[in-house]
Amino acid sequence: SDTDRALVLLEEYCKKLRKPEEQQLKKAIRKVMGIFKSSLFQALLGSFAKKATRHGTISHPLLPVAVAYDVLGCQKD
């Protein structure tokens, strides 16, 4: 799923964070990963997607991936 893809990206980035000054960022990313894995987030994401689709306002169905890219400062494909 899209959330799984975002989690993979975040996990790969976390593996690169080894310096002591990067540990706070690593901890914050791990919190985001925990949120992505939560059933509450999944339910909210599903609800958001349904509402946005109904109203024709959804422009990027890969919301979790977009958030991961934003957190990582990566450019979206």
C-alpha positions in Angstrom: 0.0 0.0 0.0 1.0 3.7 -0.2 1.5 3.8 3.6 3.9 0.8 3.3 5.9 2.5 0.6 6.2 5.6 2.9 7.3 3.4 5.8 10.0 1.8 3.6 11.3 5.3 2.5 11.4 6.5 6.1 13.1 3.3 7.3 15.8 3.6 4.6 16.4 7.2 5.7 16.6 6.3 9.4 19.3 3.7 8.6 21.5 6.6 7.3 21.1 8.6 10.5 24.1 7.5 12.5 25.7 10.7 13.8 24.9 11.7 17.4 23.4 15.0 16.2 21.0 13.1 13.9 19.5 11.0 16.7 16.8 13.5 17.6 15.7 13.5 13.9 15.8 9.7 13.9 13.6 9.6 16.9 11.1 12.1 15.3 10.9 10.0 12.1 10.3 6.9 14.2 7.4 8.6 15.8 6.0 9.5 12.4 6.4 5.8 11.4 4.5 4.8 14.5 1.7 7.1 13.5 1.6 5.7 9.9 1.3 2.2 11.4 -1.5 3.1 13.7 -5.1 2.0 13.0 -6.3 5.5 13.8 -4.1 7.0 11.0 -5.3 4.3 8.6 -8.9 5.0 9.5 -8.5 8.8 9.1 -6.6 8.3 5.8 -9.4 6.2 4.5 -12.0 8.7 5.6 -10.1 11.6 4.1 -9.7 9.7 0.8 -13.4 8.9 0.6 -14.5 12.5 1.3 -11.9 14.0 -1.0 -12.8 11.6 -3.8 -16.5 12.4 -3.3 -15.9 16.1 -3.5 -13.4 15.8 -6.4 -10.6 17.5 -4.3 -8.1 14.7 -4.1 -5.1 15.5 -6.2 -2.5 13.1 -4.8 -3.7 9.6 -3.8 -0.3 8.8 -2.3 -0.7 11.0 0.8 1.5 9.0 3.1 4.3 8.9 0.5 3.9 12.6 -0.1 4.3 13.2 3.7 7.4 10.9 3.8 9.0 12.8 0.9 8.3 16.1 2.6 9.8 14.8 5.9 12.9 13.6 4.0 13.1 16.7 1.9 13.1 14.6 -1.3 11.6 15.6 -4.6 8.5 13.7 -5.6 8.6 11.5 -8.8 
